[in-house]
Amino acid sequence: MSEFLVPLVMAIHLMMCPYTKVEESFNMQALHDILHHRLDISKYDHLEFPGVVPRSFLGSLFVAAVASPWAHLSQLLNGNKLFLQYLVRGCLGFVVSVSFLTFCRAVQTRFGPGVKFWLIATTITQFHFMFYMSRPLPNVFALVLVLQALSSWLRQQHSHFLWFSGAAIIIFRAELAMFLGLILLADLVMGRMPLRRFFSTVAIAGPVLLGFTVCVDSVMWQRWVWPEGEVLWYNTILNKSSDWGTSPFLWYFYSALPRALSFSILLVPVGLYFTRQVWVLLWPSLTFVLLYSFLPHKELRFIIYVFPMLNVAIACALSRLWQNQTKSIQRSLLALGTSCLLLGNLCSTAGFLYISRQNYPGGLAMLVLHHVEVERDVNVHIGVYAAQTGVTRFTQAHDHWRYNKTEGLQPGGAVMKSFTHLLLGLSDDKEELRPYRNSHYNIMEVSAFQKIGFKWNQFPPLEIITKPRIAILKRKT
């Protein structure tokens, strides 16, 4: 029964936040194009908007294959295109759920059924892991393979571990060589993995996986390319990722991990104290985070792979405390008190989810525009901020409308004024509206999360403050 809660909670996060941001844009557009344009690659979005670095299509192709029967049925019934966005994200979330439950069952064989139960209970009460499960990011595609690799490692299925690890590293996220490589190195040093099996498996898996991604992605990009190789060169060798912002060295430890594990992070050392065997999961996870901290550009999703490993330690603590709770009143109260940390997780998750729902004004603006506009001859320009905060090809509901994402057009110029509608990003002073006072009028402004305020005369003493961030303009007749 507890396993059923994983896809259910994932679906709740998906329904609450159905739109996506710029980081997910490539795979969202790829999923749309695979389902709608199929083999007509000339119509694919990435050829017009390639992004900074190429990404692999293999994850999107797999999810599209899983979703295709239901997508085809929806198209036959003239279903809403936005429904397909829910569908493909739901399919991805289901695939991640299956991999996570496979990991949980492997944990059960190693640590017992009680640890598996508390591992699921802990994870579904935390926000970030469940939130990202359905988000089409390279990190999430890699997460599917990492969870399978870790499951194989716990079961000492060496060949499976090497294949899954190789696929995650070569196709999606090269930096995983640090995380999975540490585990592999320890097994080789301790003699748990025979050298002969290692070399024979790697000699086959490496060329096969590299050849697979190069062949498929070269067809999709219409040039010879190893996507993850170019990403590795750009982010690590050239260190260009820092162009997107930098964070302090220890940011993952004092900010990302506490937010991801929430209140239950307090139980990690308790789990290590009760179950020393869990150290075999903790040391490669924490070492990976430490090594990855040397890269200046940091995001929480970059270390999502270690959350299940750290949650095993939390689960070990909760399992042992509840096993001992019948021995005395004090131990019973201790078990109950520590379990209340999961209630704290739920409260923080509710807050994060509510705030996140306010972070996609572009998607909401498109939804509003399609509801309020009944004309057939619509030519809408989608501004950069709208495109970054929720607009995808799935949100382009009408085939007879024209949607334009061209960047760099002169504000208030003849081209911009020729559009019947504009989705215009707004700053605090709304100066962006000035060039269109004579040509367009403001239908509506869509707000987004700005900050958290405090009001001590109410309970809870918190206030979510939003500000208008996108204006929906319509040309005057």
Salt bridges, closest charged atoms under 4 A:
GLU3 OE1 - ARG105 NH2 2.86
GLU3 OE2 - LYS116 NZ 2.60
GLU24 OE1 - ARG135 NH1 2.73
ASP33 OD1 - HIS32 ND1 3.01
ASP33 OD1 - HIS37 NE2 3.91
ASP33 OD1 - ARG393 NH1 2.82
ASP40 OD2 - LYS43 NZ 3.66
ASP45 OD1 - ARG393 NE 3.47
ASP45 OD1 - LYS405 NZ 3.25
GLU175 OE2 - ARG173 NE 2.66
ASP187 OD1 - ARG192 NE 2.87
GLU228 OE1 - ARG55 NH1 3.69
GLU230 OE2 - ARG223 NH1 3.06
GLU299 OE2 - HIS297 NE2 2.90
GLU299 OE1 - ARG301 NE 2.84
GLU373 OE1 - HIS421 NE2 2.66
GLU373 OE1 - LYS474 NZ 3.13
GLU375 OE2 - LYS474 NZ 3.23
ASP377 OD1 - ARG402 NH2 2.95
ASP428 OD1 - ARG469 NH2 2.86
GLU431 OE1 - ARG434 NE 2.93
GLU445 OE1 - LYS430 NZ 2.79
GLU463 OE2 - LYS455 NZ 3.76
